[in-house]
Amino acid sequence: MTPVDKMNQERVPRRGISSVIRSFFALNSSMIALLAMVVLVGMGEKMAERFLPLYLMAVGGTTWAVGSLNGMDNLLSALYSFPGGYLSDLLGYKKALIVFNLVAMVGYVIVILVPTWWAVLIGAVFFISWTAISLPAIMSLVSKAVPKDKRTMGVSLHSLTRRIPMALGPLVGGALIQVFGRINGVRISFGVALLLGAVAIVLEIFFIEEDPDAGKKDRAVHLRDSIHFITPDLRNLLISDILIRFAEQIPYAFVVLWAVDRNGITPLQFGVLTTIEMVTAMLVYIPIAILADRNSKKPFVLTTFVFFTAFPIVLYFSRSFPALCGAFVLRGLKEYGEPTRKALIMDLAPENAKASTFGTYYLLRDLIVSVAAFGAAWLWNKGPGVNFFTAAAFGAAGTIYFAVFGRDLKSAA
């Protein structure tokens, strides 16, 4: 046997293994480019996002500014969701992602140039847009880039990859704040975000394949039409999801204040807590995706809702770094059934309007949840316990509603 034959013989198993791995995880060039983009943009975004409440207080803001930022996050996420889906259907997911990236970068520039609390609120109009406005385009890309029987895996891979920057970003951001202070540390973080956003645009241009349906005139769906795509199964999921998001968003912006200002945790330690949360979430994604594709899906979503409900209660009794580590493990477990929920929305949406339907779902959900986020500051000023236990009460209501009225997700799909 010649050396060339031996070399070819050795290559066959490696190609076979690679093919099996790519098939199992539903990977192709567009998916790989998407996951790389998610890491880059998310890394820049999450270096500063978790510490914005501290930054707002440092530049002269109040708890009302903190509550307003969180309320804006939910309100704008709602208002941007449908336009994000509409533009994705109209332009195609590739062009839409490039546009959305540029919009977020405008917000970073505003915060870098103007170190005031009101500049954060103005900049947030732009940089808050990324996650909400891009999600319908990302889900549309996933639904077309992977086989239908691998959608839960595709969504899980996106969710898992998204947690990498969510785990590492706060660590880097916390270290920058530790070294340069709350104001300069956050501004430097946004500078890095601007650079990473530019690299992500290069990836989008050269490595994500064009949407095969881009440019079709009848592809974009109006809001009044896409509302009809919210079926009874989706409506029950939506109602329970709204109540659960009340439980999440009421304490969300104040978790860092509880840890750092009330219990003496350093910004770097808070970054470690966030890493613990994200690593926990990443560890459960793939096993749950495999089980959810093979079994009844409702128990996974229901278990997720239980974790959402339990977190604010456990947080209230966590007043040391070790105790908070346990609380943030619980917070990571709340991602248990999130990919399954998103996969259901895609399965139930029409083939030619998945992004629009996904955007409409999030528009309705986040529009209502923003009310709770804006009122969170009032609850916090009444006392952390009032804030946390009110959140848990909404979580319990959402969990019970879904347990009673939620259909088995596998049978619904």
PADOVO-749744 format. One record per residue (C-alpha): residue in three letters; chain; x, y, z. Coordinates in Angstrom, 1 decimal. Layout:
% PADOVO-749744
ALA / A / X / Y / Z
...
***
This chain:
% PADOVO-749744
MET / A / 0.0 / 0.0 / 0.0
THR / A / 1.4 / 3.4 / -1.0
PRO / A / 1.8 / 6.3 / 1.5
VAL / A / -1.0 / 8.1 / -0.4
ASP / A / -3.4 / 5.1 / 0.0
LYS / A / -2.6 / 4.9 / 3.7
MET / A / -3.3 / 8.6 / 4.1
ASN / A / -6.6 / 8.3 / 2.3
GLN / A / -7.5 / 5.3 / 4.4
GLU / A / -6.8 / 7.3 / 7.6
ARG / A / -8.9 / 10.2 / 6.5
VAL / A / -12.1 / 8.2 / 5.9
PRO / A / -12.9 / 7.6 / 9.6
ARG / A / -12.2 / 11.2 / 10.5
ARG / A / -14.5 / 12.5 / 7.8
GLY / A / -17.1 / 10.0 / 8.9
ILE / A / -16.9 / 11.1 / 12.6
SER / A / -17.0 / 14.8 / 11.5
SER / A / -20.1 / 14.1 / 9.4
VAL / A / -21.8 / 12.3 / 12.2
ILE / A / -21.1 / 15.2 / 14.6
ARG / A / -22.3 / 17.8 / 12.1
SER / A / -25.4 / 15.8 / 11.5
PHE / A / -26.2 / 15.2 / 15.1
PHE / A / -25.8 / 18.9 / 16.0
ALA / A / -27.4 / 20.0 / 12.7
LEU / A / -24.4 / 22.1 / 11.8
ASN / A / -23.7 / 23.7 / 8.5
SER / A / -21.9 / 26.8 / 7.3
SER / A / -24.7 / 29.2 / 8.1
MET / A / -25.3 / 27.7 / 11.6
ILE / A / -21.6 / 27.9 / 12.4
ALA / A / -21.4 / 31.5 / 11.2
LEU / A / -24.5 / 32.3 / 13.2
LEU / A / -23.1 / 30.8 / 16.4
ALA / A / -19.8 / 32.7 / 16.0
MET / A / -21.7 / 35.9 / 15.5
VAL / A / -23.8 / 35.3 / 18.6
VAL / A / -20.6 / 34.9 / 20.7
LEU / A / -19.1 / 38.1 / 19.3
VAL / A / -22.1 / 40.3 / 19.7
GLY / A / -23.2 / 38.7 / 23.0
MET / A / -19.7 / 39.1 / 24.5
GLY / A / -19.6 / 42.8 / 23.8
GLU / A / -23.2 / 43.3 / 25.0
LYS / A / -22.9 / 41.3 / 28.2
MET / A / -19.7 / 42.9 / 29.4
ALA / A / -21.7 / 46.0 / 30.3
GLU / A / -25.4 / 45.0 / 30.4
ARG / A / -25.4 / 43.3 / 33.9
PHE / A / -23.6 / 46.3 / 35.4
LEU / A / -25.7 / 49.1 / 34.0
PRO / A / -27.7 / 49.5 / 37.2
LEU / A / -24.4 / 50.2 / 39.0
TYR / A / -23.4 / 52.5 / 36.2
LEU / A / -26.6 / 54.5 / 36.3
MET / A / -26.3 / 55.0 / 40.1
ALA / A / -22.7 / 56.1 / 39.6
VAL / A / -23.5 / 58.8 / 37.0
GLY / A / -26.3 / 60.4 / 39.1
GLY / A / -29.3 / 58.2 / 38.4
THR / A / -31.7 / 56.8 / 40.9
THR / A / -33.6 / 53.5 / 41.5
TRP / A / -36.3 / 55.0 / 39.2
ALA / A / -33.7 / 55.3 / 36.4
VAL / A / -32.8 / 51.6 / 37.0
GLY / A / -36.4 / 50.6 / 36.9
SER / A / -37.0 / 52.7 / 33.8
LEU / A / -34.1 / 51.0 / 32.0
ASN / A / -35.5 / 47.6 / 32.8
GLY / A / -39.0 / 48.7 / 31.7
MET / A / -37.6 / 50.1 / 28.5
ASP / A / -35.8 / 46.8 / 27.9
ASN / A / -39.1 / 44.9 / 28.0
LEU / A / -41.2 / 47.6 / 26.2
LEU / A / -38.7 / 48.0 / 23.4
SER / A / -38.2 / 44.3 / 23.2
ALA / A / -41.9 / 44.1 / 22.6
LEU / A / -42.1 / 46.9 / 20.1
TYR / A / -39.1 / 45.7 / 18.2
SER / A / -40.1 / 42.0 / 18.0
PHE / A / -42.7 / 42.4 / 15.2
PRO / A / -40.6 / 44.9 / 13.1
GLY / A / -37.7 / 42.5 / 13.6
GLY / A / -39.8 / 39.6 / 12.2
TYR / A / -41.3 / 41.7 / 9.5
LEU / A / -37.9 / 43.0 / 8.2
SER / A / -36.5 / 39.5 / 8.4
ASP / A / -39.3 / 38.2 / 6.2
LEU / A / -39.0 / 41.2 / 3.9
LEU / A / -35.2 / 41.5 / 3.5
GLY / A / -34.2 / 37.9 / 4.4
TYR / A / -32.5 / 37.0 / 7.6
LYS / A / -28.9 / 37.8 / 6.4
LYS / A / -29.5 / 41.4 / 5.5
ALA / A / -31.8 / 41.9 / 8.5
LEU / A / -29.0 / 40.7 / 10.9
ILE / A / -26.5 / 43.2 / 9.4
VAL / A / -29.0 / 46.1 / 9.8
PHE / A / -29.8 / 45.1 / 13.4
ASN / A / -26.1 / 44.9 / 14.3
LEU / A / -25.5 / 48.5 / 13.0
VAL / A / -28.4 / 49.8 / 15.0
ALA / A / -27.0 / 48.3 / 18.2
MET / A / -23.6 / 49.8 / 17.5
VAL / A / -25.1 / 53.3 / 17.4
GLY / A / -26.3 / 52.8 / 21.0
TYR / A / -22.8 / 51.8 / 22.1
VAL / A / -21.3 / 55.0 / 20.6
ILE / A / -23.9 / 57.2 / 22.5
VAL / A / -23.0 / 55.6 / 25.9
ILE / A / -19.2 / 55.9 / 25.2
LEU / A / -19.4 / 59.6 / 24.2
VAL / A / -21.8 / 60.8 / 26.8
PRO / A / -21.3 / 59.5 / 30.4
THR / A / -24.7 / 60.5 / 31.9
TRP / A / -27.7 / 58.5 / 33.1
TRP / A / -30.0 / 59.9 / 30.4
ALA / A / -27.5 / 59.0 / 27.7
VAL / A / -27.8 / 55.4 / 28.8
LEU / A / -31.6 / 55.5 / 28.4
ILE / A / -31.2 / 57.1 / 24.9
GLY / A / -28.5 / 54.6 / 23.9
ALA / A / -30.6 / 51.8 / 25.1
VAL / A / -33.2 / 52.6 / 22.5
PHE / A / -30.6 / 51.3 / 20.0
PHE / A / -28.5 / 48.7 / 21.8
ILE / A / -31.4 / 47.1 / 23.6
SER / A / -32.8 / 46.4 / 20.2
TRP / A / -30.2 / 43.7 / 19.3
THR / A / -31.6 / 40.7 / 21.2
ALA / A / -35.3 / 41.4 / 20.5
ILE / A / -35.1 / 42.6 / 17.0
SER / A / -32.6 / 39.9 / 15.8
LEU / A / -34.3 / 36.9 / 17.5
PRO / A / -37.0 / 36.4 / 14.8
ALA / A / -34.3 / 36.5 / 12.1
ILE / A / -32.2 / 34.0 / 14.0
MET / A / -35.1 / 31.7 / 14.5
SER / A / -36.0 / 32.0 / 10.8
LEU / A / -32.4 / 31.1 / 9.9
VAL / A / -32.5 / 28.1 / 12.2
SER / A / -35.8 / 26.9 / 10.8
LYS / A / -34.4 / 26.9 / 7.3
ALA / A / -30.8 / 25.9 / 7.9
VAL / A / -31.5 / 22.7 / 9.9
PRO / A / -33.9 / 19.8 / 9.2
LYS / A / -37.3 / 20.0 / 10.8
ASP / A / -36.7 / 17.1 / 13.1
LYS / A / -33.6 / 18.9 / 14.4
ARG / A / -35.1 / 22.3 / 15.2
THR / A / -35.1 / 21.7 / 18.9
MET / A / -31.4 / 20.9 / 18.7
GLY / A / -30.8 / 23.9 / 16.5
VAL / A / -32.5 / 26.2 / 18.9
SER / A / -30.7 / 24.6 / 21.8
LEU / A / -27.4 / 25.1 / 20.2
HIS / A / -28.2 / 28.8 / 19.7
SER / A / -29.3 / 29.1 / 23.3
LEU / A / -26.2 / 27.3 / 24.6
THR / A / -23.9 / 29.4 / 22.5
ARG / A / -25.7 / 32.5 / 23.6
ARG / A / -24.7 / 31.6 / 27.2
ILE / A / -21.0 / 31.5 / 26.4
PRO / A / -20.7 / 35.4 / 26.3
MET / A / -23.4 / 35.6 / 29.0
ALA / A / -21.0 / 33.6 / 31.2
LEU / A / -17.7 / 35.2 / 30.2
GLY / A / -18.9 / 38.8 / 29.5
PRO / A / -19.8 / 39.7 / 33.1
LEU / A / -16.5 / 38.2 / 34.3
VAL / A / -14.5 / 40.6 / 32.0
GLY / A / -16.9 / 43.5 / 32.7
GLY / A / -16.6 / 43.0 / 36.4
ALA / A / -12.8 / 42.9 / 36.2
LEU / A / -12.8 / 46.1 / 34.1
ILE / A / -15.0 / 47.8 / 36.7
GLN / A / -12.8 / 46.5 / 39.5
VAL / A / -9.7 / 48.1 / 37.8
PHE / A / -11.1 / 51.2 / 36.2
GLY / A / -14.1 / 52.0 / 38.3
ARG / A / -17.9 / 51.8 / 37.6
ILE / A / -18.0 / 54.6 / 35.1
ASN / A / -14.8 / 54.1 / 33.0
GLY / A / -15.1 / 50.3 / 33.3
VAL / A / -18.5 / 50.3 / 31.7
ARG / A / -17.5 / 52.7 / 28.9
ILE / A / -14.5 / 50.6 / 28.1
SER / A / -16.8 / 47.6 / 27.9
PHE / A / -19.0 / 49.4 / 25.4
GLY / A / -15.9 / 50.2 / 23.3
VAL / A / -15.0 / 46.5 / 23.1
ALA / A / -18.7 / 45.8 / 22.2
LEU / A / -18.4 / 48.2 / 19.3
LEU / A / -15.3 / 46.5 / 17.9
LEU / A / -16.8 / 43.0 / 18.3
GLY / A / -20.0 / 44.1 / 16.6
ALA / A / -17.9 / 45.2 / 13.5
VAL / A / -16.2 / 41.8 / 13.4
ALA / A / -19.7 / 40.1 / 13.6
ILE / A / -20.9 / 42.1 / 10.5
VAL / A / -17.9 / 40.8 / 8.5
LEU / A / -19.0 / 37.2 / 9.5
GLU / A / -22.6 / 37.9 / 8.5
ILE / A / -21.6 / 39.3 / 5.1
PHE / A / -19.2 / 36.5 / 4.0
PHE / A / -20.3 / 33.3 / 5.8
ILE / A / -24.1 / 33.3 / 6.3
GLU / A / -25.9 / 32.1 / 3.1
GLU / A / -28.6 / 34.2 / 1.6
ASP / A / -32.2 / 33.5 / 2.7
PRO / A / -33.7 / 31.5 / -0.1
ASP / A / -37.0 / 33.4 / 0.2
ALA / A / -35.4 / 36.9 / 0.4
GLY / A / -37.0 / 39.4 / -1.9
LYS / A / -40.3 / 37.7 / -2.4
LYS / A / -43.0 / 40.4 / -2.4
ASP / A / -45.7 / 38.3 / -0.7
ARG / A / -43.3 / 37.1 / 2.1
ALA / A / -43.7 / 39.9 / 4.6
VAL / A / -46.8 / 39.5 / 6.8
HIS / A / -48.7 / 42.4 / 8.4
LEU / A / -49.3 / 42.5 / 12.2
ARG / A / -53.1 / 42.1 / 11.8
ASP / A / -52.5 / 38.9 / 9.8
SER / A / -49.8 / 37.4 / 12.0
ILE / A / -52.0 / 37.8 / 15.1
HIS / A / -54.2 / 35.1 / 13.6
PHE / A / -51.3 / 32.7 / 13.6
ILE / A / -51.4 / 32.7 / 17.4
THR / A / -53.3 / 29.4 / 17.8
PRO / A / -55.1 / 28.3 / 21.0
ASP / A / -52.1 / 26.2 / 21.9
LEU / A / -49.8 / 29.2 / 21.4
ARG / A / -52.3 / 31.4 / 23.3
ASN / A / -52.2 / 29.2 / 26.4
LEU / A / -48.4 / 29.1 / 26.3
LEU / A / -48.3 / 32.9 / 25.9
ILE / A / -50.5 / 33.5 / 28.9
SER / A / -48.4 / 31.3 / 31.2
ASP / A / -45.3 / 32.8 / 29.7
ILE / A / -46.4 / 36.3 / 30.5
LEU / A / -47.0 / 35.4 / 34.1
ILE / A / -43.6 / 33.7 / 34.4
ARG / A / -41.8 / 36.7 / 32.8
PHE / A / -43.4 / 38.9 / 35.5
ALA / A / -41.6 / 36.7 / 38.0
GLU / A / -38.4 / 37.1 / 36.1
GLN / A / -38.5 / 40.8 / 35.3
ILE / A / -39.8 / 42.3 / 38.6
PRO / A / -36.5 / 41.5 / 40.4
TYR / A / -34.2 / 41.4 / 37.3
ALA / A / -32.6 / 44.8 / 37.4
PHE / A / -32.3 / 44.8 / 41.1
VAL / A / -30.4 / 41.5 / 41.5
VAL / A / -27.1 / 43.2 / 41.1
LEU / A / -28.0 / 45.9 / 43.6
TRP / A / -29.1 / 43.2 / 46.1
ALA / A / -25.8 / 41.4 / 45.7
VAL / A / -23.4 / 44.3 / 45.5
ASP / A / -24.9 / 47.1 / 47.5
ARG / A / -27.0 / 45.2 / 50.0
ASN / A / -24.8 / 42.2 / 50.7
GLY / A / -21.3 / 43.4 / 49.9
ILE / A / -20.5 / 41.3 / 46.9
THR / A / -17.8 / 42.8 / 44.6
PRO / A / -18.5 / 43.4 / 40.9
LEU / A / -16.0 / 40.7 / 40.0
GLN / A / -17.8 / 38.2 / 42.4
PHE / A / -21.1 / 39.1 / 40.7
GLY / A / -19.4 / 38.3 / 37.4
VAL / A / -18.5 / 34.9 / 38.8
LEU / A / -22.2 / 34.4 / 39.9
THR / A / -23.4 / 35.2 / 36.4
THR / A / -20.8 / 32.7 / 35.0
ILE / A / -22.2 / 30.0 / 37.4
GLU / A / -25.7 / 30.7 / 36.1
MET / A / -24.7 / 30.5 / 32.5
VAL / A / -22.5 / 27.4 / 32.9
THR / A / -25.5 / 25.6 / 34.6
ALA / A / -27.8 / 26.6 / 31.7
MET / A / -25.3 / 25.3 / 29.2
LEU / A / -24.9 / 22.0 / 30.9
VAL / A / -28.6 / 21.2 / 30.6
TYR / A / -29.3 / 22.4 / 27.1
ILE / A / -28.1 / 19.4 / 25.0
PRO / A / -29.4 / 16.6 / 27.2
ILE / A / -32.8 / 18.3 / 27.5
ALA / A / -32.9 / 18.9 / 23.7
ILE / A / -32.3 / 15.2 / 23.1
LEU / A / -35.0 / 14.1 / 25.6
ALA / A / -37.5 / 16.7 / 24.5
ASP / A / -37.2 / 15.5 / 20.8
ARG / A / -37.9 / 12.0 / 21.9
ASN / A / -40.5 / 12.4 / 24.7
SER / A / -43.4 / 14.5 / 25.9
LYS / A / -42.3 / 18.2 / 26.0
LYS / A / -44.7 / 19.7 / 28.5
PRO / A / -42.9 / 18.4 / 31.6
PHE / A / -39.7 / 20.2 / 30.5
VAL / A / -41.4 / 23.6 / 30.1
LEU / A / -43.4 / 23.1 / 33.4
THR / A / -40.1 / 22.3 / 35.2
THR / A / -38.7 / 25.5 / 33.8
PHE / A / -41.6 / 27.5 / 35.2
VAL / A / -41.0 / 26.0 / 38.7
PHE / A / -37.4 / 27.2 / 38.6
PHE / A / -38.5 / 30.7 / 37.5
THR / A / -40.8 / 30.8 / 40.5
ALA / A / -38.3 / 29.5 / 43.1
PHE / A / -35.4 / 31.9 / 42.2
PRO / A / -36.7 / 35.1 / 43.8
ILE / A / -37.6 / 33.3 / 47.0
VAL / A / -34.2 / 31.6 / 47.3
LEU / A / -32.5 / 34.9 / 46.4
TYR / A / -34.1 / 36.7 / 49.3
PHE / A / -32.6 / 34.3 / 51.8
SER / A / -29.1 / 34.3 / 50.1
ARG / A / -27.0 / 36.9 / 51.8
SER / A / -23.5 / 35.6 / 51.4
PHE / A / -21.4 / 34.7 / 48.4
PRO / A / -21.7 / 30.9 / 48.9
ALA / A / -25.4 / 31.2 / 49.3
LEU / A / -25.7 / 33.4 / 46.2
CYS / A / -23.7 / 30.7 / 44.3
GLY / A / -26.5 / 28.2 / 45.1
ALA / A / -29.2 / 30.8 / 44.1
PHE / A / -27.5 / 31.4 / 40.7
VAL / A / -27.3 / 27.7 / 40.0
LEU / A / -31.1 / 27.7 / 40.4
ARG / A / -31.3 / 30.7 / 38.2
GLY / A / -29.3 / 28.8 / 35.5
LEU / A / -31.8 / 25.9 / 35.7
LYS / A / -34.6 / 28.2 / 34.6
GLU / A / -33.3 / 27.7 / 31.1
TYR / A / -34.2 / 24.0 / 31.3
GLY / A / -37.1 / 24.1 / 28.8
GLU / A / -36.5 / 27.4 / 27.0
PRO / A / -35.4 / 25.9 / 23.7
THR / A / -38.4 / 23.5 / 23.7
ARG / A / -40.7 / 26.5 / 24.1
LYS / A / -39.1 / 28.4 / 21.2
ALA / A / -39.1 / 25.3 / 19.0
LEU / A / -42.8 / 24.9 / 19.6
ILE / A / -43.5 / 28.5 / 18.4
MET / A / -41.6 / 27.7 / 15.2
ASP / A / -43.4 / 24.4 / 14.7
LEU / A / -46.8 / 26.0 / 15.0
ALA / A / -46.0 / 29.0 / 12.8
PRO / A / -46.8 / 28.9 / 9.1
GLU / A / -43.8 / 27.9 / 6.9
ASN / A / -43.8 / 31.2 / 5.0
ALA / A / -44.2 / 33.5 / 8.1
LYS / A / -42.2 / 32.0 / 10.9
ALA / A / -40.3 / 35.1 / 11.8
SER / A / -43.4 / 37.3 / 11.8
THR / A / -45.3 / 34.9 / 14.0
PHE / A / -42.3 / 34.6 / 16.4
GLY / A / -42.0 / 38.4 / 16.5
THR / A / -45.8 / 38.8 / 17.1
TYR / A / -45.6 / 36.3 / 20.0
TYR / A / -42.8 / 38.3 / 21.6
LEU / A / -44.5 / 41.6 / 20.9
LEU / A / -47.6 / 40.6 / 22.8
ARG / A / -45.6 / 39.0 / 25.6
ASP / A / -43.1 / 41.7 / 26.3
LEU / A / -45.5 / 44.6 / 25.8
ILE / A / -47.5 / 43.3 / 28.8
VAL / A / -44.4 / 42.3 / 30.8
SER / A / -43.0 / 45.8 / 30.4
VAL / A / -45.7 / 47.0 / 32.8
ALA / A / -44.3 / 44.8 / 35.5
ALA / A / -40.7 / 45.9 / 34.8
PHE / A / -41.6 / 49.6 / 35.1
GLY / A / -43.4 / 48.9 / 38.4
ALA / A / -40.5 / 47.0 / 39.8
ALA / A / -38.8 / 50.1 / 41.2
TRP / A / -41.9 / 50.9 / 43.2
LEU / A / -41.8 / 47.4 / 44.7
TRP / A / -38.1 / 47.6 / 45.4
ASN / A / -38.5 / 50.9 / 47.2
LYS / A / -41.1 / 49.2 / 49.4
GLY / A / -38.5 / 46.6 / 50.2
PRO / A / -36.5 / 43.8 / 48.5
GLY / A / -38.8 / 41.2 / 50.1
VAL / A / -41.9 / 42.9 / 48.6
ASN / A / -40.2 / 42.8 / 45.2
PHE / A / -39.0 / 39.2 / 45.4
PHE / A / -42.1 / 37.6 / 46.8
THR / A / -44.5 / 39.5 / 44.5
ALA / A / -42.4 / 38.1 / 41.6
ALA / A / -42.7 / 34.6 / 43.0
ALA / A / -46.5 / 34.9 / 43.3
PHE / A / -46.8 / 35.7 / 39.6
GLY / A / -44.5 / 32.7 / 38.9
ALA / A / -46.7 / 30.4 / 40.9
ALA / A / -49.8 / 31.6 / 39.0
GLY / A / -48.1 / 31.0 / 35.6
THR / A / -46.9 / 27.6 / 36.6
ILE / A / -50.4 / 26.5 / 37.8
TYR / A / -52.0 / 27.9 / 34.6
PHE / A / -49.7 / 26.0 / 32.3
ALA / A / -50.1 / 22.8 / 34.4
VAL / A / -53.9 / 23.0 / 33.9
PHE / A / -54.3 / 24.5 / 30.4
GLY / A / -51.1 / 23.9 / 28.6
ARG / A / -51.2 / 21.2 / 26.0
ASP / A / -48.6 / 18.6 / 25.6
LEU / A / -46.1 / 20.4 / 23.3
LYS / A / -45.3 / 17.3 / 21.3
SER / A / -48.9 / 16.5 / 20.5
ALA / A / -49.6 / 20.2 / 19.8
ALA / A / -46.8 / 20.4 / 17.3
***
